[in-house]
Amino acid sequence: MAKVLIGHIEDIDKKGARTFRYQDLEIAVFRLSDGEIKAVENRCPHKGGKLAEGMVCGTAVHCPLHDWKIDLKSGKVYEPDDGCVETYKTEVDQANGAIYITI
């Protein structure tokens, strides 16, 4: 596993997202309304919609293609739909706001 610096907290608006690439991975990084940072695979399991383009609501993101709701903590799709996405551990350095993802 690798711990990768992907940016700084001020790079992402509250309830916003950014896309980061690491080797062949495309990762969506979200900043929730409480400031928590979550990172998931940037691909809906349904039709491959870019989750970073979806709307964040609480701790979930709605896929921009077909509105599937995905929990950003577990990666699981809300019922009645089914599926999941890969999640990544995140850390924010409180001293300088640097965001790290463990891949």
N, CA, C and O atoms as a GROMACS GRO file, in nm:
protein
  412
    1MET      N    1   0.084  -0.118   0.000
    1MET     CA    2   0.000   0.000   0.000
    1MET      C    3   0.088   0.124   0.000
    1MET      O    4   0.198   0.125   0.054
    2ALA      N    5   0.036   0.229  -0.062
    2ALA     CA    6   0.109   0.354  -0.071
    2ALA      C    7   0.025   0.467  -0.015
    2ALA      O    8  -0.096   0.473  -0.036
    3LYS      N    9   0.090   0.558   0.057
    3LYS     CA   10   0.026   0.678   0.109
    3LYS      C   11   0.068   0.792   0.017
    3LYS      O   12   0.186   0.826   0.007
    4VAL      N   13  -0.030   0.851  -0.052
    4VAL     CA   14  -0.002   0.946  -0.159
    4VAL      C   15  -0.059   1.084  -0.125
    4VAL      O   16  -0.176   1.095  -0.088
    5LEU      N   17   0.023   1.188  -0.139
    5LEU     CA   18  -0.023   1.326  -0.124
    5LEU      C   19  -0.100   1.362  -0.250
    5LEU      O   20  -0.046   1.353  -0.361
    6ILE      N   21  -0.226   1.405  -0.234
    6ILE     CA   22  -0.307   1.434  -0.352
    6ILE      C   23  -0.351   1.581  -0.361
    6ILE      O   24  -0.412   1.621  -0.460
    7GLY      N   25  -0.322   1.659  -0.260
    7GLY     CA   26  -0.360   1.801  -0.264
    7GLY      C   27  -0.376   1.855  -0.124
    7GLY      O   28  -0.327   1.798  -0.027
    8HIS      N   29  -0.448   1.969  -0.116
    8HIS     CA   30  -0.469   2.035   0.012
    8HIS      C   31  -0.618   2.062   0.033
    8HIS      O   32  -0.694   2.074  -0.063
    9ILE      N   33  -0.657   2.070   0.158
    9ILE     CA   34  -0.798   2.086   0.194
    9ILE      C   35  -0.861   2.206   0.123
    9ILE      O   36  -0.978   2.200   0.085
   10GLU      N   37  -0.786   2.314   0.106
   10GLU     CA   38  -0.844   2.433   0.043
   10GLU      C   39  -0.867   2.414  -0.107
   10GLU      O   40  -0.930   2.498  -0.171
   11ASP      N   41  -0.816   2.306  -0.165
   11ASP     CA   42  -0.837   2.276  -0.307
   11ASP      C   43  -0.980   2.228  -0.336
   11ASP      O   44  -1.023   2.229  -0.451
   12ILE      N   45  -1.052   2.187  -0.231
   12ILE     CA   46  -1.185   2.129  -0.250
   12ILE      C   47  -1.287   2.209  -0.169
   12ILE      O   48  -1.274   2.220  -0.047
   13ASP      N   49  -1.387   2.264  -0.235
   13ASP     CA   50  -1.494   2.336  -0.166
   13ASP      C   51  -1.576   2.239  -0.082
   13ASP      O   52  -1.582   2.120  -0.113
   14LYS      N   53  -1.639   2.289   0.026
   14LYS     CA   54  -1.730   2.206   0.104
   14LYS      C   55  -1.842   2.157   0.012
   14LYS      O   56  -1.896   2.234  -0.068
   15LYS      N   57  -1.876   2.030   0.025
   15LYS     CA   58  -1.974   1.960  -0.059
   15LYS      C   59  -1.930   1.956  -0.206
   15LYS      O   60  -2.013   1.943  -0.296
   16GLY      N   61  -1.799   1.968  -0.227
   16GLY     CA   62  -1.744   1.963  -0.362
   16GLY      C   63  -1.656   1.841  -0.380
   16GLY      O   64  -1.639   1.760  -0.288
   17ALA      N   65  -1.602   1.828  -0.501
   17ALA     CA   66  -1.519   1.712  -0.533
   17ALA      C   67  -1.409   1.750  -0.630
   17ALA      O   68  -1.418   1.851  -0.700
   18ARG      N   69  -1.307   1.671  -0.633
   18ARG     CA   70  -1.198   1.682  -0.730
   18ARG      C   71  -1.163   1.541  -0.775
   18ARG      O   72  -1.185   1.444  -0.703
   19THR      N   73  -1.109   1.532  -0.895
   19THR     CA   74  -1.063   1.404  -0.948
   19THR      C   75  -0.911   1.403  -0.946
   19THR      O   76  -0.846   1.500  -0.984
   20PHE      N   77  -0.855   1.291  -0.900
   20PHE     CA   78  -0.711   1.272  -0.898
   20PHE      C   79  -0.678   1.139  -0.964
   20PHE      O   80  -0.751   1.041  -0.950
   21ARG      N   81  -0.568   1.138  -1.034
   21ARG     CA   82  -0.521   1.015  -1.098
   21ARG      C   83  -0.397   0.966  -1.025
   21ARG      O   84  -0.309   1.044  -0.988
   22TYR      N   85  -0.392   0.836  -1.005
   22TYR     CA   86  -0.274   0.771  -0.950
   22TYR      C   87  -0.252   0.645  -1.032
   22TYR      O   88  -0.331   0.551  -1.026
   23GLN      N   89  -0.144   0.645  -1.109
   23GLN     CA   90  -0.116   0.537  -1.203
   23GLN      C   91  -0.239   0.516  -1.290
   23GLN      O   92  -0.279   0.608  -1.362
   24ASP      N   93  -0.301   0.398  -1.287
   24ASP     CA   94  -0.418   0.374  -1.373
   24ASP      C   95  -0.551   0.395  -1.301
   24ASP      O   96  -0.656   0.361  -1.354
   25LEU      N   97  -0.547   0.451  -1.179
   25LEU     CA   98  -0.669   0.475  -1.102
   25LEU      C   99  -0.719   0.617  -1.119
   25LEU      O  100  -0.641   0.712  -1.124
   26GLU      N  101  -0.850   0.632  -1.130
   26GLU     CA  102  -0.913   0.764  -1.126
   26GLU      C  103  -0.995   0.767  -0.998
   26GLU      O  104  -1.085   0.685  -0.979
   27ILE      N  105  -0.964   0.862  -0.910
   27ILE     CA  106  -1.023   0.868  -0.776
   27ILE      C  107  -1.098   1.000  -0.760
   27ILE      O  108  -1.047   1.106  -0.794
   28ALA      N  109  -1.220   0.991  -0.706
   28ALA     CA  110  -1.299   1.110  -0.674
   28ALA      C  111  -1.279   1.138  -0.526
   28ALA      O  112  -1.300   1.051  -0.441
   29VAL      N  113  -1.238   1.261  -0.494
   29VAL     CA  114  -1.215   1.301  -0.356
   29VAL      C  115  -1.319   1.408  -0.321
   29VAL      O  116  -1.330   1.510  -0.389
   30PHE      N  117  -1.394   1.383  -0.213
   30PHE     CA  118  -1.504   1.469  -0.173
   30PHE      C  119  -1.473   1.535  -0.039
   30PHE      O  120  -1.410   1.476   0.048
   31ARG      N  121  -1.520   1.658  -0.025
   31ARG     CA  122  -1.515   1.727   0.104
   31ARG      C  123  -1.659   1.745   0.150
   31ARG      O  124  -1.736   1.821   0.090
   32LEU      N  125  -1.695   1.675   0.256
   32LEU     CA  126  -1.831   1.678   0.306
   32LEU      C  127  -1.859   1.810   0.379
   32LEU      O  128  -1.766   1.885   0.407
   33SER      N  129  -1.984   1.837   0.408
   33SER     CA  130  -2.022   1.964   0.470
   33SER      C  131  -1.958   1.982   0.608
   33SER      O  132  -1.938   2.095   0.652
   34ASP      N  133  -1.925   1.872   0.676
   34ASP     CA  134  -1.858   1.882   0.806
   34ASP      C  135  -1.705   1.891   0.792
   34ASP      O  136  -1.634   1.893   0.892
   35GLY      N  137  -1.656   1.896   0.668
   35GLY     CA  138  -1.512   1.908   0.643
   35GLY      C  139  -1.441   1.776   0.624
   35GLY      O  140  -1.324   1.775   0.584
   36GLU      N  141  -1.508   1.665   0.652
   36GLU     CA  142  -1.446   1.533   0.637
   36GLU      C  143  -1.415   1.507   0.489
   36GLU      O  144  -1.491   1.548   0.401
   37ILE      N  145  -1.303   1.440   0.463
   37ILE     CA  146  -1.260   1.407   0.327
   37ILE      C  147  -1.283   1.258   0.304
   37ILE      O  148  -1.244   1.175   0.385
   38LYS      N  149  -1.348   1.226   0.191
   38LYS     CA  150  -1.372   1.088   0.152
   38LYS      C  151  -1.324   1.068   0.010
   38LYS      O  152  -1.332   1.159  -0.072
   39ALA      N  153  -1.273   0.949  -0.019
   39ALA     CA  154  -1.222   0.918  -0.153
   39ALA      C  155  -1.277   0.784  -0.198
   39ALA      O  156  -1.275   0.686  -0.124
   40VAL      N  157  -1.325   0.782  -0.322
   40VAL     CA  158  -1.380   0.660  -0.381
   40VAL      C  159  -1.337   0.651  -0.526
   40VAL      O  160  -1.295   0.749  -0.588
   41GLU      N  161  -1.348   0.531  -0.578
   41GLU     CA  162  -1.329   0.509  -0.722
   41GLU      C  163  -1.425   0.603  -0.796
   41GLU      O  164  -1.541   0.614  -0.759
   42ASN      N  165  -1.377   0.668  -0.900
   42ASN     CA  166  -1.458   0.768  -0.972
   42ASN      C  167  -1.539   0.703  -1.084
   42ASN      O  168  -1.535   0.748  -1.199
   43ARG      N  169  -1.614   0.597  -1.050
   43ARG     CA  170  -1.693   0.528  -1.150
   43ARG      C  171  -1.810   0.459  -1.083
   43ARG      O  172  -1.792   0.371  -0.998
   44CYS      N  173  -1.930   0.499  -1.122
   44CYS     CA  174  -2.051   0.435  -1.070
   44CYS      C  175  -2.055   0.289  -1.120
   44CYS      O  176  -2.023   0.263  -1.236
   45PRO      N  177  -2.093   0.195  -1.033
   45PRO     CA  178  -2.098   0.055  -1.076
   45PRO      C  179  -2.210   0.026  -1.176
   45PRO      O  180  -2.212  -0.081  -1.237
   46HIS      N  181  -2.302   0.118  -1.193
   46HIS     CA  182  -2.415   0.096  -1.284
   46HIS      C  183  -2.374   0.113  -1.430
   46HIS      O  184  -2.373   0.016  -1.506
   47LYS      N  185  -2.339   0.236  -1.469
   47LYS     CA  186  -2.304   0.265  -1.609
   47LYS      C  187  -2.175   0.344  -1.622
   47LYS      O  188  -2.147   0.401  -1.727
   48GLY      N  189  -2.096   0.349  -1.514
   48GLY     CA  190  -1.965   0.414  -1.521
   48GLY      C  191  -1.967   0.565  -1.510
   48GLY      O  192  -1.869   0.629  -1.548
   49GLY      N  193  -2.075   0.623  -1.460
   49GLY     CA  194  -2.081   0.769  -1.445
   49GLY      C  195  -1.970   0.821  -1.356
   49GLY      O  196  -1.929   0.755  -1.260
   50LYS      N  197  -1.920   0.940  -1.387
   50LYS     CA  198  -1.813   1.002  -1.309
   50LYS      C  199  -1.870   1.058  -1.179
   50LYS      O  200  -1.940   1.159  -1.180
   51LEU      N  201  -1.841   0.993  -1.067
   51LEU     CA  202  -1.898   1.032  -0.940
   51LEU      C  203  -1.856   1.171  -0.895
   51LEU      O  204  -1.931   1.238  -0.824
   52ALA      N  205  -1.737   1.215  -0.935
   52ALA     CA  206  -1.692   1.349  -0.898
   52ALA      C  207  -1.782   1.458  -0.957
   52ALA      O  208  -1.780   1.572  -0.911
   53GLU      N  209  -1.862   1.422  -1.057
   53GLU     CA  210  -1.955   1.518  -1.118
   53GLU      C  211  -2.093   1.512  -1.054
   53GLU      O  212  -2.182   1.587  -1.092
   54GLY      N  213  -2.111   1.422  -0.957
   54GLY     CA  214  -2.240   1.405  -0.891
   54GLY      C  215  -2.260   1.504  -0.778
   54GLY      O  216  -2.168   1.576  -0.738
   55MET      N  217  -2.382   1.507  -0.727
   55MET     CA  218  -2.418   1.596  -0.618
   55MET      C  219  -2.398   1.525  -0.485
   55MET      O  220  -2.443   1.411  -0.467
   56VAL      N  221  -2.330   1.592  -0.391
   56VAL     CA  222  -2.308   1.538  -0.258
   56VAL      C  223  -2.425   1.578  -0.169
   56VAL      O  224  -2.465   1.694  -0.165
   57CYS      N  225  -2.477   1.479  -0.097
   57CYS     CA  226  -2.588   1.503  -0.005
   57CYS      C  227  -2.558   1.425   0.123
   57CYS      O  228  -2.567   1.302   0.125
   58GLY      N  229  -2.522   1.495   0.229
   58GLY     CA  230  -2.482   1.427   0.352
   58GLY      C  231  -2.353   1.352   0.331
   58GLY      O  232  -2.251   1.411   0.297
   59THR      N  233  -2.357   1.219   0.350
   59THR     CA  234  -2.238   1.136   0.330
   59THR      C  235  -2.253   1.049   0.206
   59THR      O  236  -2.191   0.943   0.196
   60ALA      N  237  -2.334   1.094   0.111
   60ALA     CA  238  -2.356   1.018  -0.012
   60ALA      C  239  -2.337   1.108  -0.133
   60ALA      O  240  -2.345   1.230  -0.125
   61VAL      N  241  -2.311   1.043  -0.245
   61VAL     CA  242  -2.303   1.114  -0.373
   61VAL      C  243  -2.406   1.050  -0.466
   61VAL      O  244  -2.425   0.928  -0.466
   62HIS      N  245  -2.471   1.134  -0.545
   62HIS     CA  246  -2.568   1.086  -0.644
   62HIS      C  247  -2.498   1.082  -0.780
   62HIS      O  248  -2.444   1.183  -0.826
   63CYS      N  249  -2.498   0.966  -0.844
   63CYS     CA  250  -2.436   0.953  -0.976
   63CYS      C  251  -2.505   1.050  -1.072
   63CYS      O  252  -2.628   1.057  -1.074
   64PRO      N  253  -2.428   1.123  -1.152
   64PRO     CA  254  -2.488   1.220  -1.244
   64PRO      C  255  -2.562   1.157  -1.361
   64PRO      O  256  -2.640   1.226  -1.427
   65LEU      N  257  -2.542   1.030  -1.389
   65LEU     CA  258  -2.609   0.967  -1.502
   65LEU      C  259  -2.751   0.921  -1.469
   65LEU      O  260  -2.846   0.957  -1.539
   66HIS      N  261  -2.766   0.840  -1.364
   66HIS     CA  262  -2.896   0.780  -1.335
   66HIS      C  263  -2.936   0.794  -1.190
   66HIS      O  264  -3.026   0.725  -1.143
   67ASP      N  265  -2.870   0.885  -1.116
   67ASP     CA  266  -2.906   0.920  -0.979
   67ASP      C  267  -2.891   0.807  -0.878
   67ASP      O  268  -2.957   0.809  -0.774
   68TRP      N  269  -2.807   0.708  -0.906
   68TRP     CA  270  -2.780   0.607  -0.804
   68TRP      C  271  -2.713   0.678  -0.687
   68TRP      O  272  -2.628   0.765  -0.708
   69LYS      N  273  -2.750   0.642  -0.566
   69LYS     CA  274  -2.697   0.704  -0.445
   69LYS      C  275  -2.593   0.610  -0.384
   69LYS      O  276  -2.621   0.494  -0.356
   70ILE      N  277  -2.472   0.664  -0.363
   70ILE     CA  278  -2.361   0.582  -0.315
   70ILE      C  279  -2.307   0.641  -0.185
   70ILE      O  280  -2.276   0.760  -0.178
   71ASP      N  281  -2.296   0.556  -0.083
   71ASP     CA  282  -2.243   0.599   0.047
   71ASP      C  283  -2.092   0.619   0.035
   71ASP      O  284  -2.020   0.528  -0.006
   72LEU      N  285  -2.045   0.738   0.070
   72LEU     CA  286  -1.903   0.769   0.056
   72LEU      C  287  -1.817   0.706   0.165
   72LEU      O  288  -1.695   0.700   0.151
   73LYS      N  289  -1.878   0.658   0.273
   73LYS     CA  290  -1.801   0.594   0.379
   73LYS      C  291  -1.777   0.446   0.350
   73LYS      O  292  -1.668   0.394   0.373
   74SER      N  293  -1.880   0.378   0.300
   74SER     CA  294  -1.869   0.233   0.277
   74SER      C  295  -1.849   0.197   0.130
   74SER      O  296  -1.798   0.089   0.099
   75GLY      N  297  -1.888   0.287   0.040
   75GLY     CA  298  -1.882   0.258  -0.103
   75GLY      C  299  -2.003   0.183  -0.154
   75GLY      O  300  -2.011   0.155  -0.273
   76LYS      N  301  -2.097   0.149  -0.066
   76LYS     CA  302  -2.214   0.071  -0.105
   76LYS      C  303  -2.321   0.159  -0.168
   76LYS      O  304  -2.341   0.274  -0.128
   77VAL      N  305  -2.389   0.102  -0.266
   77VAL     CA  306  -2.501   0.168  -0.332
   77VAL      C  307  -2.625   0.150  -0.245
   77VAL      O  308  -2.650   0.041  -0.194
   78TYR      N  309  -2.702   0.257  -0.231
   78TYR     CA  310  -2.827   0.249  -0.154
   78TYR      C  311  -2.932   0.166  -0.229
   78TYR      O  312  -2.937   0.168  -0.352
   79GLU      N  313  -3.015   0.093  -0.153
   79GLU     CA  314  -3.125   0.017  -0.211
   79GLU      C  315  -3.227   0.113  -0.270
   79GLU      O  316  -3.239   0.226  -0.221
   80PRO      N  317  -3.300   0.076  -0.370
   80PRO     CA  318  -3.320  -0.060  -0.420
   80PRO      C  319  -3.211  -0.102  -0.518
   80PRO      O  320  -3.212  -0.216  -0.564
   81ASP      N  321  -3.116  -0.012  -0.551
   81ASP     CA  322  -3.008  -0.048  -0.643
   81ASP      C  323  -2.905  -0.131  -0.568
   81ASP      O  324  -2.912  -0.143  -0.446
   82ASP      N  325  -2.810  -0.188  -0.641
   82ASP     CA  326  -2.714  -0.279  -0.579
   82ASP      C  327  -2.578  -0.261  -0.642
   82ASP      O  328  -2.567  -0.242  -0.763
   83GLY      N  329  -2.474  -0.267  -0.561
   83GLY     CA  330  -2.337  -0.256  -0.610
   83GLY      C  331  -2.252  -0.182  -0.509
   83GLY      O  332  -2.298  -0.144  -0.401
   84CYS      N  333  -2.125  -0.162  -0.545
   84CYS     CA  334  -2.036  -0.087  -0.458
   84CYS      C  335  -1.917  -0.036  -0.539
   84CYS      O  336  -1.889  -0.083  -0.649
   85VAL      N  337  -1.849   0.062  -0.481
   85VAL     CA  338  -1.727   0.116  -0.540
   85VAL      C  339  -1.615   0.103  -0.438
   85VAL      O  340  -1.640   0.091  -0.318
   86GLU      N  341  -1.494   0.104  -0.486
   86GLU     CA  342  -1.376   0.098  -0.399
   86GLU      C  343  -1.366   0.228  -0.320
   86GLU      O  344  -1.385   0.336  -0.375
   87THR      N  345  -1.335   0.217  -0.191
   87THR     CA  346  -1.311   0.335  -0.108
   87THR      C  347  -1.163   0.338  -0.070
   87THR      O  348  -1.096   0.235  -0.069
   88TYR      N  349  -1.115   0.458  -0.038
   88TYR     CA  350  -0.974   0.475  -0.001
   88TYR      C  351  -0.965   0.553   0.129
   88TYR      O  352  -1.038   0.651   0.150
   89LYS      N  353  -0.876   0.509   0.216
   89LYS     CA  354  -0.854   0.577   0.344
   89LYS      C  355  -0.792   0.714   0.316
   89LYS      O  356  -0.700   0.727   0.235
   90THR      N  357  -0.844   0.817   0.385
   90THR     CA  358  -0.790   0.952   0.369
   90THR      C  359  -0.740   1.004   0.503
   90THR      O  360  -0.788   0.964   0.609
   91GLU      N  361  -0.644   1.094   0.495
   91GLU     CA  362  -0.590   1.162   0.613
   91GLU      C  363  -0.566   1.307   0.576
   91GLU      O  364  -0.524   1.337   0.464
   92VAL      N  365  -0.594   1.398   0.670
   92VAL     CA  366  -0.564   1.538   0.650
   92VAL      C  367  -0.464   1.579   0.757
   92VAL      O  368  -0.490   1.562   0.876
   93ASP      N  369  -0.351   1.633   0.715
   93ASP     CA  370  -0.251   1.684   0.808
   93ASP      C  371  -0.304   1.816   0.863
   93ASP      O  372  -0.313   1.915   0.790
   94GLN      N  373  -0.337   1.818   0.990
   94GLN     CA  374  -0.397   1.937   1.051
   94GLN      C  375  -0.301   2.056   1.053
   94GLN      O  376  -0.345   2.171   1.062
   95ALA      N  377  -0.172   2.032   1.046
   95ALA     CA  378  -0.074   2.141   1.048
   95ALA      C  379  -0.072   2.221   0.919
   95ALA      O  380  -0.058   2.344   0.921
   96ASN      N  381  -0.087   2.152   0.805
   96ASN     CA  382  -0.076   2.224   0.677
   96ASN      C  383  -0.191   2.197   0.580
   96ASN      O  384  -0.191   2.251   0.469
   97GLY      N  385  -0.289   2.113   0.618
   97GLY     CA  386  -0.404   2.087   0.533
   97GLY      C  387  -0.378   1.991   0.419
   97GLY      O  388  -0.463   1.978   0.330
   98ALA      N  389  -0.264   1.924   0.418
   98ALA     CA  390  -0.233   1.829   0.312
   98ALA      C  391  -0.325   1.707   0.321
   98ALA      O  392  -0.350   1.656   0.430
   99ILE      N  393  -0.374   1.660   0.207
   99ILE     CA  394  -0.461   1.543   0.200
   99ILE      C  395  -0.381   1.425   0.147
   99ILE      O  396  -0.315   1.434   0.043
  100TYR      N  397  -0.388   1.314   0.219
  100TYR     CA  398  -0.322   1.190   0.178
  100TYR      C  399  -0.425   1.080   0.159
  100TYR      O  400  -0.522   1.072   0.235
  101ILE      N  401  -0.405   0.997   0.059
  101ILE     CA  402  -0.489   0.880   0.035
  101ILE      C  403  -0.400   0.756   0.043
  101ILE      O  404  -0.290   0.754  -0.011
  102THR      N  405  -0.450   0.654   0.110
  102THR     CA  406  -0.379   0.526   0.113
  102THR      C  407  -0.438   0.438   0.003
  102THR      O  408  -0.558   0.409   0.001
  103ILE      N  409  -0.351   0.396  -0.087
  103ILE     CA  410  -0.393   0.316  -0.203
  103ILE      C  411  -0.329   0.178  -0.194
  103ILE      O  412  -0.350   0.094  -0.281
   0.00000   0.00000   0.00000
